[in-house]
């Protein structure tokens, strides 16, 4: 492998190892929402090329608790003044996405959106459920940071590697439109979660991922990127489940996830030639983890895994098609193709 590509090799190995370790530990410890930790771990490893210090870890955990705790404050409003509560959350989502598009921290944006949607919708049905989701998020975050630290220890960044260049800023005239687009993508999934949080919370997490990804792809490529990554994630989940069923064991769960993550990481970091963006492959990995994690939970609960998977996959596709529709309508109204900044994963490419 050429020397200049070695940082990308390290990052691909780190992403695959950290995600697989986090997945195995999360399910082995029987966390309340076990697929949440590996999703956070994948996002952390793609976003950050250096391990977090102890001080930064505490700061991030505190930020997660504070931002997700906002959802608890919105529960009474949603229970007694539902229309006003939904309207307030819609406006808040718009402001959060606009903050992120103007250069705000991507992780803070993710936690704020989760707090506004997942936590508040869970709390409307059951306050204890909202607390359990927050607990799962914070514990999952610590687990993700620990797995990421192991990945950095096994596959460290070169010491003399310069810091990656910042992504180009989004033109000011497009910030409002793209923030509105992301808000409209997330809101329907949030409304579904208000009806049945236990069933639709994974859909909210998927919508949050789509809302952020829709801000990183060009409008003319949105349908192929969003729908394609969702379908590919579903196909990989089916293949993963079939392979795991040959020998069901936690270590095999880890090894299969390591293999699948490594294949996707090679695509994400450009080690294997592809015409798709890094955001496409990250969304595929996130979709795979969510679908697979829910199937494992369905199996443990004695549910019909295949029927539940078909329903969940149908909802994922519906949410994705709706996201594509919002991208098309808003960009058509704008009258221009809509150029967006590159995905966060592009920042992790090898610097020139």
Secondary structure, DSSP 8 states (H G I E B T S, - for coil): --GGGHHHHHHHHHHHHHHHHHHHHHHHTT-TTHHHHHHHHHHHHHH-SS---HHHHHHHHHHHHHHHHHHHHHHHHHHHSHHHHHHHHHHHHHHHHHHHHTT--HHHHHHHHHIIIIIHHHHHH-HHHHHHHHHHHHHHHHHHHHHHHHHHHHS---TT-----------HHHHHHHHHHHHHHHHHHHHHHHH-HHHHHHHHHHHHHHHHHTTSS-HHHHHHHHHHHHHHHHHHHHHHHHHHTTS--HHHHHHHHHHHHHHHHHHHTTSS--SS-HHHHHHHHHHHHHHHHHHHHHHHTT--HHHHHHHHHHHHHHHHHHHHHHHHHHHHHHTS-------GGGGGS---
